Every structure is written in structure tokens, then in C-alpha cells.
Amino acid sequence: MKSQDGDNQFMARAIELARKGKGRTSPNPAVGAVIVKGGRIVGEGWHKKAGAPHAEIAALNSCKTSVRGAELYVTLEPCNHEGKTPPCVPAIVKAGIKRVVVGAKDPSKKPGIKGIPALKRAGVKVEMSALASECGRLIEDFAKHNSTGLPFVTLKTAMTLDGKISTHIGDSKWISSEESRRVVHLLRNEYDAVMVGSDTAIHDDPSLTVRHGKNRRTPTRIIVDGTLRIPMDAVIVETASKIPTIIVTTSKAPMKKIDALTHAGVDVITATDRGTHIVLRWLMEELGRRGVMSVLLEGGGRLAAAMLDECLIDRVMIFIAPKIIGGPNCILPSHGVDKMAEALPLANPVITRVGPDILVDGLLAWPA
């Protein structure tokens, strides 16, 4: 096996491990690590939750034999600072690891010498992985939250060929295929929170849970409802005592309804508002303060348009179904831009087939 091929294979395994922690590690990043000796994996691990051992330590602890002279593949630059757990660099050096392949550099602003220079000073050979882009994707939520205090927001929506998200009477079940809906459930599993507007919560009465995949857990559910129109018998309200649920409202909401929702187990946030409209940047800042690093924005054309207008969406995942229904309910019912030259492009979009649907996935290329 060529060295580059081997490096890519082992880093790909580290990425696979890291994904197991997505949506579970906030405010820490999801990280995976693999230890290789003699061309064979002898240890592996991932960061499971904040306060638990980091991926490198978990991998070292999993080894049944000496790792002196071994190689470490880790998706993120090892830490070299004290936090809830000890720094990883001293443990790596003490174990006798001779070479470390790093997927992505640490974007945090913590003081002191970063992991890569510290490893090099200790005589450990350090190289960057050819899979840097894939590893960077793993920590895009951590990087944004660390630099701005805001969560990384992905708009996930499904539309028909003519850009509609529901029929003229509001029926949207189902635009996308069963295969696409399965992908969405797997996606929810990797986010800290899933958010919808009040229209979606009322008309669709969703549960917003994860019903596919292994090691399932349901993210915090967030409903944006400026006047608390959501009924008390909504599925989200009835299951709020078992699943973390936030309803964001305004000072115009009736106190009696707030008390009833709170009694049902809902965490009601009264947001900064403009009339009955929630100031969405304030909401994102509040979620960031609560340690929410990633939000999957799933429903409500008006909410999606408002989030886009406030430049609060980072990534879009749009499932396009081969159907035409006509009608007024388009994907982003806002004023929009005046000229095509002002259209917001996607950076390096990925287009894939999901059952009969087409998925367009990419980061929004916001102007600097």
C-alpha cells in the first residue's frame, strides 16, 4: 500500500469515528482518532461528549499493546491547553507516538502554544492530511461558534421542480421521497438543534424526532412562534417533558399560555422583538450562549427567508422532487434581490441523487 493511500485510509476511518460524536460534543468539536503500528490499527476512539476523554486519549486508552513508535491519525489538531480534561499533546509525547497526521488545524483562540508546534518541539513528526477539506467539514459548527458565538445554521428544505414547498392549501406531505426523508433523520442526529416556524408546527404537527439510524438521539427542538399560536395538543408540546423543547416567543404572547407550556415541559424564551417579530440575530446569539453550536433549520418558508435576509444561514441542503404543483407557496417568500448579479451563489455545491430526488448541498458564498 502506498503511503498516501494508507494515510487516506486511516484518516477516513478517523473521520468515520468523529461523526459518531456529531451533535453530542457541544461546545467541543467532534473528533476522531486512529493509532496505527506496523500498518495495522491498534487503537481508535472519538470524543463522545463534553467532559469525556478527547479522541486521542480514548484511542490511546483502547490500545492493548505499546504504541511507542506508532502513528496517530486525528481529524483535528491535538489540544495543548487545560480544559475540563488534561491536554492531549503531553499524553501523545509520553506514549512515544513518532508521527501524527492531522486533518484540520485548531481554529480556537485559546492562549498558548498550539498542538502542532508543541508536538514538533517534542520531536514528533507532524503532517497535514490530504483529507483536510473533509476534516474541516466536521468542525464547521465549532469553528463558527468559536469565532462568532453563533451556531452554524443549515437550511434543509424540500421543493418541487417549480420551487414550491406546499400546495395552495398548505399540504406538504410528502414533497420529497422516503429515501430523502431517511437522509433527513440521519442529518438531525448530527445537529444540536432542529428549528421550525410556527406555521410548520401548526400545519404539519411534526415530532421532529430521529427515527432512523444507529445510536439515535433527538436534538433540541426549537419552535419560533411570536404569539404562541401552537396548540397545547401539538405533538411537540405533548412530548416536551421527554424531549428538550424550546419555544421562542415575544412579549406579546399571553402569560397564561406561557405558563401552560412551561408546565408541559417546554422551555419558553421571550426574545427581543419588533412587535410580534422575533429578532433572529438575538435568538442565534442566545442559542450560542446556551452552547448550541449547530441548528438544522427545517421548516417554514417565511422563517427561512427571514433568516436568509439576516445573513444567518451558512449551508443549504435542498431536496428537489420531480413534481410540479403550481401555486403561491414558494421556497423563500421574500422580496429577494433585484438583479441576477446580486444572487447569492453556493461555494462548490455537491449534487447527488437520493431516490427519485436531487439533493443540492453547499455553503452559501456570502460576500466578504
C-alpha positions as CSV (number, residue, x, y, z in Angstrom):
1,M,0.0,0.0,0.0
2,K,1.3,3.4,-1.0
3,S,2.0,5.8,2.0
4,Q,-0.5,8.3,0.7
5,D,-3.2,5.7,0.2
6,G,-2.6,4.3,3.7
7,D,-2.8,7.8,5.2
8,N,-6.0,8.5,3.5
9,Q,-7.5,5.1,4.6
10,F,-6.6,5.7,8.2
11,M,-7.8,9.3,8.2
12,A,-11.1,8.2,6.6
13,R,-11.6,5.8,9.5
14,A,-10.9,8.7,11.9
15,I,-13.5,10.8,10.1
16,E,-16.0,7.9,10.4
17,L,-15.3,7.8,14.1
18,A,-15.7,11.5,14.6
19,R,-19.1,11.5,13.0
20,K,-20.3,9.4,15.9
21,G,-19.9,12.4,18.1
22,K,-21.6,14.9,15.9
23,G,-24.4,16.7,17.8
24,R,-23.2,15.3,21.1
25,T,-20.0,17.1,21.9
26,S,-21.0,20.8,22.2
27,P,-19.4,23.1,23.0
28,N,-16.5,20.9,21.9
29,P,-15.8,19.8,18.3
30,A,-16.4,16.3,17.0
31,V,-13.0,14.5,16.7
32,G,-11.9,11.0,15.8
33,A,-8.5,9.3,16.2
34,V,-6.8,6.2,15.0
35,I,-3.5,4.7,16.1
36,V,-1.5,2.6,13.6
37,K,1.5,0.4,14.2
38,G,3.1,-1.8,11.6
39,G,0.4,-0.8,9.1
40,R,-2.3,-2.1,11.4
41,I,-4.8,-0.2,13.5
42,V,-4.1,-0.9,17.2
43,G,-6.3,1.7,18.7
44,E,-9.1,4.1,17.9
45,G,-11.5,6.5,19.6
46,W,-13.7,9.6,19.4
47,H,-14.8,12.4,21.6
48,K,-18.2,11.3,22.9
49,K,-19.3,14.3,24.9
50,A,-18.0,17.4,26.7
51,G,-16.0,16.4,29.7
52,A,-15.3,12.9,28.3
53,P,-11.8,11.9,27.2
54,H,-10.7,13.5,23.9
55,A,-10.4,11.3,20.8
56,E,-6.6,11.0,21.1
57,I,-6.9,9.8,24.8
58,A,-9.7,7.5,24.0
59,A,-7.6,5.9,21.2
60,L,-4.6,5.6,23.5
61,N,-6.7,4.0,26.2
62,S,-8.1,1.5,23.7
63,C,-4.7,0.1,22.9
64,K,-3.8,-3.3,24.2
65,T,-0.1,-3.1,23.4
66,S,2.7,-0.5,23.5
67,V,2.2,2.4,21.0
68,R,5.9,3.5,21.1
69,G,6.9,4.3,17.5
70,A,3.3,4.2,16.3
71,E,1.4,6.8,14.1
72,L,-1.6,8.8,15.2
73,Y,-4.3,10.0,12.7
74,V,-6.5,12.6,14.2
75,T,-9.1,14.7,12.5
76,L,-8.3,17.9,14.5
77,E,-5.0,19.3,15.8
78,P,-4.4,17.9,19.3
79,C,-5.1,20.3,22.1
80,N,-2.3,21.7,24.3
81,H,-4.3,23.6,26.9
82,E,-6.1,22.7,30.1
83,G,-9.8,22.5,30.0
84,K,-12.3,20.1,31.6
85,T,-9.8,17.4,30.6
86,P,-6.0,17.5,30.5
87,P,-4.2,18.5,27.3
88,C,-3.6,15.8,24.7
89,V,-0.1,16.7,23.5
90,P,1.8,15.6,26.6
91,A,0.0,12.3,26.6
92,I,0.8,11.7,22.9
93,V,4.5,12.5,23.5
94,K,4.7,10.4,26.6
95,A,3.2,7.4,24.8
96,G,6.0,7.6,22.3
97,I,4.0,8.3,19.2
98,K,6.5,9.1,16.4
99,R,4.3,10.6,13.7
100,V,1.0,12.5,13.8
101,V,-1.2,13.1,10.8
102,V,-3.6,16.0,11.4
103,G,-6.8,16.5,9.5
104,A,-7.6,20.2,10.3
105,K,-5.9,22.9,12.3
106,D,-7.5,24.1,15.6
107,P,-9.4,27.3,14.9
108,S,-9.8,28.2,18.5
109,K,-8.3,31.3,20.0
110,K,-7.1,29.8,23.3
111,P,-3.8,31.2,24.5
112,G,-0.5,29.3,24.5
113,I,1.3,27.1,22.0
114,K,-1.0,25.2,19.7
115,G,-0.7,21.4,19.4
116,I,1.2,21.1,16.1
117,P,4.1,23.4,17.2
118,A,4.2,21.7,20.6
119,L,4.4,18.3,19.0
120,K,7.2,19.4,16.7
121,R,9.2,20.9,19.6
122,A,8.9,17.5,21.3
123,G,10.4,15.8,18.2
124,V,7.2,14.3,16.9
125,K,6.8,14.3,13.1
126,V,3.6,16.1,12.1
127,E,2.0,16.2,8.7
128,M,-1.3,17.5,7.4
129,S,-3.7,15.1,5.8
130,A,-4.8,15.2,2.2
131,L,-8.4,14.9,3.6
132,A,-8.2,18.4,5.2
133,S,-11.4,19.5,3.5
134,E,-13.4,16.6,4.9
135,C,-12.0,17.1,8.3
136,G,-12.7,20.8,8.2
137,R,-16.3,20.0,7.4
138,L,-16.5,18.1,10.7
139,I,-15.8,21.2,12.7
140,E,-17.5,23.9,10.7
141,D,-20.0,24.3,13.6
142,F,-17.2,24.5,16.2
143,A,-15.3,27.0,14.1
144,K,-18.2,29.4,13.6
145,H,-19.3,29.2,17.2
146,N,-15.8,29.7,18.4
147,S,-15.2,32.8,16.2
148,T,-18.6,34.5,16.4
149,G,-20.6,33.0,19.3
150,L,-23.3,32.0,16.8
151,P,-24.4,28.5,15.8
152,F,-23.8,27.1,12.4
153,V,-27.1,27.0,10.6
154,T,-28.1,24.6,7.8
155,L,-31.3,25.3,5.9
156,K,-32.8,21.9,4.9
157,T,-35.9,22.1,2.7
158,A,-37.7,20.1,0.0
159,M,-39.3,21.7,-3.0
160,T,-40.9,20.7,-6.3
161,L,-39.4,21.4,-9.7
162,D,-41.3,24.7,-9.8
163,G,-39.9,25.8,-6.4
164,K,-43.0,25.1,-4.2
165,I,-42.8,23.8,-0.6
166,S,-46.6,23.1,-0.3
167,T,-49.8,23.2,-2.3
168,H,-52.0,26.3,-2.3
169,I,-53.9,24.9,0.7
170,G,-50.7,24.2,2.7
171,D,-50.3,20.5,2.2
172,S,-46.7,19.4,2.1
173,K,-46.8,15.7,3.0
174,W,-44.8,14.5,1.2
175,I,-42.9,16.5,-1.4
176,S,-39.7,14.5,-1.0
177,S,-39.2,10.8,-1.3
178,E,-38.9,8.3,1.5
179,E,-35.2,8.0,0.7
180,S,-34.8,11.7,1.2
181,R,-36.7,11.7,4.5
182,R,-34.4,9.0,5.8
183,V,-31.4,11.2,5.0
184,V,-33.0,14.0,7.0
185,H,-33.4,11.8,10.0
186,L,-29.7,10.9,9.8
187,L,-28.9,14.6,9.5
188,R,-31.0,15.5,12.6
189,N,-28.9,13.0,14.5
190,E,-25.8,15.2,13.9
191,Y,-27.2,18.6,15.0
192,D,-27.6,20.2,18.4
193,A,-31.0,21.6,17.5
194,V,-33.7,21.5,14.8
195,M,-35.8,24.6,14.3
196,V,-39.1,25.3,12.5
197,G,-41.5,28.2,12.4
198,S,-45.0,28.3,13.9
199,D,-46.7,27.7,10.5
200,T,-44.9,24.3,10.1
201,A,-45.5,23.4,13.7
202,I,-49.2,24.0,13.4
203,H,-49.9,22.8,9.8
204,D,-47.7,19.7,9.8
205,D,-47.7,18.9,13.6
206,P,-44.3,17.3,13.3
207,S,-42.5,15.4,16.1
208,L,-39.0,16.4,14.8
209,T,-37.5,13.3,16.2
210,V,-34.9,10.9,14.8
211,R,-36.4,7.6,13.7
212,H,-33.7,6.1,11.5
213,G,-30.1,5.1,12.0
214,K,-28.0,3.7,14.9
215,N,-27.3,5.4,18.2
216,R,-30.2,7.7,17.7
217,R,-30.9,10.8,19.8
218,T,-33.2,13.6,19.1
219,P,-31.8,17.1,19.1
220,T,-33.3,20.0,21.0
221,R,-36.5,21.1,19.2
222,I,-36.9,24.9,18.7
223,I,-40.2,26.5,17.5
224,V,-40.2,30.2,16.5
225,D,-43.7,31.4,17.5
226,G,-44.1,35.1,18.1
227,T,-47.6,35.0,19.5
228,L,-47.8,31.4,20.8
229,R,-50.3,30.1,18.2
230,I,-49.1,26.5,18.7
231,P,-51.9,24.4,20.2
232,M,-51.4,22.6,23.5
233,D,-52.2,19.2,21.9
234,A,-49.4,19.6,19.3
235,V,-47.1,16.6,19.3
236,I,-44.1,18.8,20.1
237,V,-45.9,20.1,23.2
238,E,-47.2,16.7,24.3
239,T,-43.7,15.2,24.2
240,A,-41.8,18.2,25.6
241,S,-41.4,16.5,29.0
242,K,-39.3,13.8,27.4
243,I,-37.5,15.7,24.6
244,P,-35.7,19.1,25.1
245,T,-38.1,21.6,23.5
246,I,-37.7,25.4,23.2
247,I,-40.5,27.7,22.0
248,V,-39.3,31.2,21.2
249,T,-41.9,34.0,21.5
250,T,-42.3,37.7,22.1
251,S,-43.6,40.0,24.9
252,K,-46.9,39.9,23.0
253,A,-47.5,36.3,23.9
254,P,-50.3,35.6,26.6
255,M,-48.8,34.8,30.0
256,K,-51.4,32.2,30.6
257,K,-50.2,30.3,27.5
258,I,-46.6,30.7,28.6
259,D,-47.4,29.2,32.0
260,A,-49.3,26.2,30.4
261,L,-46.4,25.5,28.0
262,T,-43.9,25.7,30.8
263,H,-46.0,23.3,32.9
264,A,-45.9,20.9,30.0
265,G,-42.1,20.9,30.0
266,V,-41.4,23.5,27.3
267,D,-38.6,26.0,27.8
268,V,-40.2,29.2,26.7
269,I,-37.9,32.0,25.7
270,T,-39.2,35.5,25.5
271,A,-37.0,37.1,22.8
272,T,-36.1,40.6,21.9
273,D,-38.7,41.5,19.3
274,R,-40.0,44.1,16.9
275,G,-43.7,43.9,17.5
276,T,-44.7,40.3,17.0
277,H,-41.5,39.5,15.1
278,I,-38.6,37.9,16.9
279,V,-35.2,39.5,16.3
280,L,-33.5,36.4,14.8
281,R,-29.9,37.6,15.4
282,W,-30.7,37.9,19.1
283,L,-32.1,34.4,19.0
284,M,-29.0,33.0,17.4
285,E,-26.8,34.8,19.9
286,E,-28.9,33.4,22.8
287,L,-28.6,29.9,21.4
288,G,-24.9,30.4,21.1
289,R,-24.7,31.5,24.7
290,R,-26.6,28.3,25.6
291,G,-23.8,26.2,23.9
292,V,-25.8,25.4,20.8
293,M,-23.2,25.0,18.0
294,S,-25.4,23.8,15.2
295,V,-29.0,24.3,14.1
296,L,-30.9,22.5,11.3
297,L,-33.5,24.9,10.0
298,E,-36.2,22.6,8.6
299,G,-39.5,24.3,8.1
300,G,-41.3,27.5,7.2
301,G,-40.7,29.5,4.1
302,R,-41.2,32.8,5.9
303,L,-38.7,31.8,8.7
304,A,-36.1,30.6,6.2
305,A,-36.5,33.8,4.2
306,A,-36.1,36.0,7.3
307,M,-33.0,34.0,8.4
308,L,-31.5,34.5,4.9
309,D,-32.3,38.2,5.0
310,E,-30.4,38.4,8.2
311,C,-27.4,36.5,6.8
312,L,-27.8,33.8,9.4
313,I,-27.7,30.7,7.2
314,D,-24.4,29.1,6.4
315,R,-25.3,26.0,4.4
316,V,-28.3,24.8,2.3
317,M,-29.5,21.3,1.6
318,I,-32.3,21.4,-0.9
319,F,-34.1,18.3,-2.0
320,I,-35.7,18.8,-5.4
321,A,-38.6,16.4,-6.1
322,P,-39.6,15.7,-9.8
323,K,-43.0,17.1,-9.3
324,I,-44.9,20.2,-10.4
325,I,-47.8,21.6,-8.3
326,G,-48.1,25.3,-9.0
327,G,-49.5,27.7,-6.5
328,P,-48.1,30.5,-4.4
329,N,-46.1,28.8,-1.7
330,C,-42.5,29.2,-2.9
331,I,-39.4,28.2,-1.0
332,L,-38.4,31.7,0.0
333,P,-41.3,34.1,0.0
334,S,-39.4,37.3,0.4
335,H,-38.7,40.3,-1.7
336,G,-35.4,38.8,-2.9
337,V,-32.8,40.6,-5.0
338,D,-33.4,43.0,-7.8
339,K,-30.8,41.7,-10.2
340,M,-29.4,38.3,-11.1
341,A,-25.9,39.7,-10.5
342,E,-26.9,40.0,-6.8
343,A,-27.9,36.3,-6.5
344,L,-26.1,34.5,-3.6
345,P,-24.2,31.6,-5.0
346,L,-23.2,28.3,-3.4
347,A,-19.5,27.5,-2.9
348,N,-18.6,24.2,-4.5
349,P,-22.1,22.7,-4.4
350,V,-22.4,18.9,-4.3
351,I,-25.3,17.5,-6.3
352,T,-26.4,13.9,-5.6
353,R,-29.3,11.6,-6.4
354,V,-31.4,10.5,-3.5
355,G,-34.1,8.1,-4.7
356,P,-36.0,10.0,-7.3
357,D,-35.0,13.3,-5.8
358,I,-31.9,15.5,-6.4
359,L,-30.0,17.0,-3.4
360,V,-28.1,20.2,-3.8
361,D,-25.8,20.8,-0.9
362,G,-23.3,23.6,-0.4
363,L,-22.1,26.6,1.7
364,L,-23.5,30.0,1.0
365,A,-20.8,32.2,-0.5
366,W,-21.6,35.4,1.5
367,P,-19.7,38.5,0.3
368,A,-16.8,39.4,2.5
